[in-house]
Amino acid sequence: MNINYSGGFHEAVQRVVDLEKAGLDVVWIAEAYSFDAISQVGYLAAKTERVEIGTGIVNVYSRTAALMAMTAAGCDFVSDGRFILGLGASGPQVIEGFHGVPYEKPMVRIKEYIESCRMIWKREEKFEYHGQTVEVPLPEGQGTGLGKPLKIINHPVRPNIPIWWASLMGLSVTATAELADGWLPIFFDPEKFHDVWGDELKKGLSKRDPSLGQLQISAGGMVANDEKLTGDTRDRLLDIARPNVALYVGGMGARDKNFYNTIFQKYGYVQEAIDIQDLYLEGKKAEAAARVPSEMLANSNLVGPKSYIKERLAAYKEAGVTILSVTPVGDDAVGTIETLRELID
């Protein structure tokens, strides 16, 4: 499950503690431009025993490659080897508008960060990297000229901390399939995702090093398993997801550069995506949410009777999803996760 970055952190941690006992395997902590994710990872590591703790995600512009590697090694240390480094590029509005860093070469930058982190964690040699976005030590003519290659002082708990990439489009998805341990997609429809990312995934997997193992995929949505959740009752519960989908499709990014809107259109919801964006940018958020297709909500969430949930679990498994990312809704989150755990096992 994901922890919301906009508030209620301590309550969410207690929920994770309770759900860990019910069978929760992984918790993701977002960052955006809220409180940093790393301090929350440390707090969660102290409060939990078994659950893996991932960043979902930290961007590759606000930390240097070396600091990213040091931070991940530190999180893995305090969690006794339970950390997952989730990386992403964020977007130009946050990177340039909040961090004051040029939003350049996002795909190349993440690739070079992945390679840099793995070099630093292995400690086979001093860290020296000369890429397009990572240049260590600084080249001649930059800085004082006193920089020299170094090794991280401590021995990381693991030299192969899992790295997950939250890629959305084209070459980045191909690079994810080739280089990352895991992939964090959004709006994942197990029956239709090949229409959006199929070619890119196939191309990347064809170049994947077998030593990396299978590409892990985390996808899912709201989960509620109740025999009463059919027809209008089910639809009303799915409506809870509408505002968030409208926010991403309509308001995350500029009108001519919204990756989430592009994904929606690739799924075949072309007119809906255009309408959602127009309405959202006009300030008509409720109308924008109403235009989110019911089919999309049903296919990307797990809401319904047990028999239906079991069918959807089979679809996710067939699609290659290895970690089901869920947000339990309803009064009994622990019971919901316990039931889901039984259905999966």
C-alpha positions in Angstrom: 0.0 0.0 0.0 1.0 3.7 -0.4 1.2 6.2 2.4 -0.4 9.5 1.5 2.1 12.4 1.6 -0.4 15.1 2.4 -1.1 14.4 6.1 -2.0 11.9 8.8 1.4 10.2 8.8 1.4 8.9 12.4 -2.1 7.4 11.9 -0.9 5.9 8.7 2.1 4.3 10.4 -0.2 2.7 13.0 -2.3 1.4 10.1 0.8 -0.1 8.5 1.8 -1.8 11.8 -1.7 -3.4 12.0 -1.7 -4.4 8.4 1.8 -5.9 8.6 0.3 -8.4 11.0 -2.6 -9.1 8.6 -0.2 -9.9 5.7 1.0 -6.6 4.2 4.3 -7.0 2.4 5.4 -3.6 1.1 4.6 0.0 1.9 5.5 2.9 -0.4 6.2 6.4 0.8 5.7 9.3 -1.6 7.6 12.6 -1.5 6.5 15.0 -4.2 7.2 18.5 -2.6 5.9 17.5 0.8 8.0 16.3 3.8 10.9 14.2 2.6 10.3 10.5 2.3 13.6 9.4 3.9 12.9 10.5 7.4 9.6 8.7 7.2 11.3 5.5 6.0 13.5 5.7 9.2 10.4 6.1 11.4 8.6 3.2 9.7 11.6 1.0 10.0 11.7 1.5 13.7 8.0 0.8 14.1 7.7 -2.3 11.9 9.4 -5.7 11.8 8.8 -7.4 8.5 7.3 -5.1 5.9 9.5 -3.8 3.1 9.6 0.0 2.9 10.0 1.7 -0.4 10.2 5.3 -1.7 7.4 5.8 -4.1 9.2 7.9 -5.4 12.2 10.2 -4.8 13.3 12.2 -7.7 16.8 12.1 -9.2 17.3 15.9 -9.4 17.2 17.0 -5.7 19.9 14.6 -4.6 23.2 13.8 -6.2 23.8 10.2 -7.4 26.3 9.6 -4.6 23.9 11.0 -2.0 21.1 8.8 -3.4 23.3 5.8 -3.0 24.3 6.8 0.6 20.7 7.4 1.5 19.5 4.1 0.2 22.3 2.3 2.0 21.4 4.1 5.2 17.7 3.2 4.9 18.6 -0.4 4.2 20.9 -0.4 7.2 18.3 0.9 9.7 15.6 -1.4 8.3 17.8 -4.5 8.4 17.6 -5.0 4.6 14.0 -4.1 4.0 14.4 -1.0 1.8 13.4 -0.5 -1.8 14.7 2.5 -3.7 11.9 3.8 -5.9 13.2 6.4 -8.4 11.5 8.8 -10.8 12.0 12.0 -12.7 9.0 14.0 -11.3 8.2 16.9 -13.7 9.6 20.3 -14.7 7.1 22.2 -12.6 8.4 20.6 -9.4 12.1 20.2 -10.4 12.5 23.7 -11.8 9.8 25.5 -9.8 10.6 24.1 -6.4 14.1 22.7 -6.5 15.5 25.2 -9.0 17.3 22.6 -11.0 17.0 22.3 -14.9 14.8 19.4 -15.9 17.2 17.9 -18.4 17.7 14.4 -19.7 15.4 12.6 -17.2 15.7 9.2 -18.7 19.5 9.3 -19.1 19.8 10.7 -15.5 17.8 7.9 -14.0 19.9 5.3 -15.9 23.1 6.9 -14.7 21.8 7.1 -11.1 21.0 3.4 -11.2 24.4 2.5 -12.4 26.1 4.9 -9.9 24.1 3.5 -7.0 25.1 -0.1 -7.8 28.7 0.8 -8.2 28.8 2.6 -4.9 27.0 -0.2 -3.0 29.3 -2.9 -4.3 32.5 -1.1 -3.1 34.6 -2.9 -5.7 36.5 0.2 -6.6 36.4 3.9 -5.8 33.4 5.7 -7.3 34.3 7.3 -10.6 31.6 7.9 -13.3 31.7 10.0 -16.4 28.3 10.3 -18.0 26.0 12.9 -19.4 24.4 13.9 -16.1 26.7 12.4 -13.5 30.3 13.5 -13.7 32.4 12.3 -10.7 35.0 13.6 -9.9 34.4 17.0 -11.5 36.4 17.3 -14.7 39.4 19.5 -15.1 38.5 23.1 -15.2 35.5 22.8 -12.9 35.6 23.4 -9.1 38.8 23.6 -7.1 40.4 20.6 -8.9 40.9 18.9 -5.5 38.2 16.3 -5.9 39.2 12.6 -5.9 37.4 9.3 -6.3 36.2 7.7 -3.0 34.5 4.6 -1.7 31.5 4.8 0.6 33.0 4.3 4.1 30.5 1.7 5.5 29.8 -1.7 4.0 26.1 -1.6 2.8 23.9 -4.3 4.2 23.2 -5.4 0.6 25.2 -4.6 -2.5 22.1 -5.0 -4.6 19.3 -2.9 -2.9 16.2 -3.2 -5.2 15.7 -0.2 -7.5 12.3 0.4 -8.9 11.6 3.0 -11.6 8.3 4.9 -11.9 8.5 5.4 -15.6 5.6 6.5 -17.8 6.5 6.8 -21.4 8.5 5.4 -24.3 12.2 5.1 -23.9 12.0 5.4 -20.1 9.7 2.3 -19.9 12.1 0.4 -22.2 15.1 1.4 -20.0 13.1 0.3 -16.9 12.5 -3.1 -18.4 16.2 -3.4 -19.2 17.8 -2.0 -16.1 15.6 -1.8 -13.1 14.6 -4.4 -10.5 11.0 -3.3 -10.6 8.5 -1.0 -12.4 5.9 1.3 -10.8 3.3 2.1 -13.5 0.2 4.2 -13.0 -3.4 3.5 -14.2 -2.5 -0.1 -14.8 -5.3 -2.1 -16.6 -4.1 -5.8 -16.7 -6.1 -6.5 -19.9 -5.1 -3.3 -21.8 -1.7 -2.2 -20.5 0.0 -3.7 -23.6 -1.8 -1.1 -25.7 0.1 1.6 -23.8 3.5 0.0 -22.9 3.7 -3.4 -24.6 6.2 -2.5 -27.4 8.5 -0.6 -25.0 8.4 -3.4 -22.4 9.2 -6.1 -25.0 12.1 -4.1 -26.3 13.6 -3.5 -22.9 13.2 -7.1 -21.7 15.0 -8.4 -24.8 18.1 -6.5 -23.6 17.7 -7.4 -19.9 20.6 -9.0 -18.0 19.4 -12.4 -16.8 21.3 -11.7 -13.5 18.6 -9.1 -12.6 15.9 -11.7 -12.6 12.3 -11.1 -13.6 11.1 -7.5 -13.8 8.9 -7.0 -10.8 5.7 -5.0 -11.4 3.6 -3.3 -8.7 0.1 -2.3 -9.7 -3.4 -2.2 -8.3 -5.8 0.2 -6.7 -8.6 0.4 -4.1 -9.5 -2.9 -2.6 -12.9 -3.8 -1.0 -14.1 -7.4 -0.9 -17.7 -7.6 0.1 -20.6 -9.8 -1.3 -22.8 -6.7 -1.3 -20.5 -4.8 -3.7 -22.4 -5.3 -6.9 -24.2 -2.9 -9.3 -24.8 0.6 -8.1 -23.3 -0.1 -4.7 -20.0 -1.1 -6.3 -20.1 1.9 -8.7 -20.6 4.3 -5.8 -17.5 3.0 -4.0 -15.5 3.2 -7.2 -16.5 6.8 -7.5 -14.2 7.6 -4.6 -11.3 7.2 -7.1 -12.7 9.8 -9.6 -11.2 13.0 -8.1 -7.7 11.6 -7.9 -7.8 10.3 -11.5 -9.1 13.6 -12.7 -6.3 15.4 -10.8 -3.7 13.5 -12.7 -5.3 13.4 -16.1 -6.5 16.9 -15.9 -4.1 18.9 -13.7 -0.7 17.2 -13.4 1.4 19.0 -15.9 0.9 21.7 -18.6 -1.9 21.4 -21.2 0.5 20.2 -23.9 2.7 18.2 -21.6 0.7 15.9 -19.3 2.1 12.3 -19.4 -0.9 11.0 -17.5 -3.3 12.4 -20.1 -1.2 10.8 -22.8 -1.5 7.4 -21.1 -5.3 7.8 -20.9 -5.5 8.5 -24.6 -3.3 5.5 -25.4 -5.8 3.4 -23.5 -8.4 4.6 -26.0 -10.1 7.2 -23.8 -9.2 10.0 -26.2 -12.2 12.3 -25.9 -12.5 11.6 -22.2 -8.9 12.6 -21.6 -9.4 15.9 -23.6 -12.6 16.7 -21.7 -11.2 15.9 -18.3 -8.3 18.2 -18.9 -10.4 21.1 -20.3 -12.8 20.9 -17.4 -10.1 20.6 -14.8 -8.1 23.5 -16.1 -11.3 25.6 -16.1 -11.7 24.8 -12.4 -14.6 22.5 -13.0 -13.1 19.6 -11.0 -16.4 17.8 -10.2 -17.4 17.8 -13.8 -13.9 16.5 -14.7 -14.2 13.7 -12.2 -17.6 12.7 -13.7 -15.9 12.2 -17.1 -13.6 9.5 -15.8 -14.7 6.3 -17.6 -16.4 3.8 -15.3 -14.7 1.0 -17.3 -11.3 2.4 -16.3 -12.2 2.6 -12.7 -13.5 -1.0 -12.6 -10.5 -2.4 -14.4 -7.8 -0.6 -12.3 -9.3 -1.3 -8.9 -10.3 -4.4 -6.9 -13.8 -3.7 -5.7 -16.5 -6.4 -5.6 -17.4 -9.8 -4.2 -14.8 -12.4 -3.4 -15.4 -14.3 -6.6 -14.9 -11.2 -8.7 -11.7 -10.2 -6.8 -10.3 -13.7 -7.4 -10.9 -13.3 -11.1 -9.2 -9.9 -11.1 -6.2 -11.3 -9.1 -5.8 -13.9 -11.9 -5.8 -11.1 -14.5 -3.1 -9.2 -12.6 -1.0 -12.3 -12.3 -1.4 -13.1 -15.9 -0.2 -9.6 -16.8 3.0 -10.1 -14.9 2.2 -8.1 -11.7 4.2 -9.5 -8.8 3.3 -7.1 -6.1 -0.4 -6.0 -5.7 -0.5 -2.4 -4.7 -3.8 -1.8 -2.8 -5.6 0.9 -0.8 -8.1 -0.8 1.5 -11.4 1.2 1.7 -14.1 0.6 4.3 -14.3 0.3 8.0 -12.3 -2.8 8.4 -8.9 -2.4 6.7 -7.3 -5.3 8.6 -10.1 -7.6 7.7 -9.9 -6.5 4.0 -6.2 -7.3 3.9 -6.6 -10.6 5.7 -9.2 -11.7 3.1 -7.1 -10.5 0.2 -4.1 -12.3 1.7 -6.2 -15.5 1.8 -7.4 -15.1 -1.8 -3.8 -14.5 -3.0 -2.3 -17.4 -1.1 
